């Protein structure tokens, strides 16, 4: 059995700040082919689908589609607010390497 992704309290807090649940939206984290390292993350606000894995805290939701789930097993989804910018981040133990921007990885 594969471990589901972990969502940090800071990521849920940011979703609450932007009012995602109030608009019926969730943070969708997906993996697609492409990017400079072979795979890339797609992170966007979207409506949950019936076959999504739904991770929820205090009404805020993060969803992962079944195809992306094996690529994100055991990953940590966080929110980073640094001098260089604010963004949702993914620490993925399945990635063997990643590019400098952090949105592309290989396995």
PEPEFEN-V9646 format. One record per backbone hydrogen bond with DSSP energy under -1.0 kcal/mol. NH is the residue of the N-H (numbers start at 1). CO is the residue of the C=O. E is the energy in kcal/mol with one decimal. If there is no record, write none. Layout:
NH&CO&E ; NH&CO&E
This chain:
6&75&-3.4 ; 8&77&-2.5 ; 12&8&-1.9 ; 13&9&-2.5 ; 14&10&-1.9 ; 15&11&-2.1 ; 16&12&-2.1 ; 17&13&-2.2 ; 18&14&-1.9 ; 20&15&-2.0 ; 23&19&-1.1 ; 24&21&-1.8 ; 25&20&-2.6 ; 26&46&-3.0 ; 27&61&-2.5 ; 28&44&-3.6 ; 29&63&-2.4 ; 30&42&-2.6 ; 32&40&-2.8 ; 34&38&-2.5 ; 39&105&-2.1 ; 40&32&-2.9 ; 41&103&-2.5 ; 42&30&-2.6 ; 44&28&-1.9 ; 46&26&-2.7 ; 52&49&-1.5 ; 53&64&-3.0 ; 55&62&-3.1 ; 57&60&-2.2 ; 60&57&-2.2 ; 62&55&-2.7 ; 63&27&-2.6 ; 64&53&-1.9 ; 69&65&-1.5 ; 72&68&-1.1 ; 75&72&-2.3 ; 76&91&-2.3 ; 77&6&-3.6 ; 78&89&-2.6 ; 80&87&-3.2 ; 82&85&-2.3 ; 85&82&-1.7 ; 87&80&-2.6 ; 89&78&-2.6 ; 91&76&-2.6 ; 95&92&-1.2 ; 96&106&-2.4 ; 97&106&-1.1 ; 99&104&-2.2 ; 105&39&-2.5 ; 106&97&-2.5
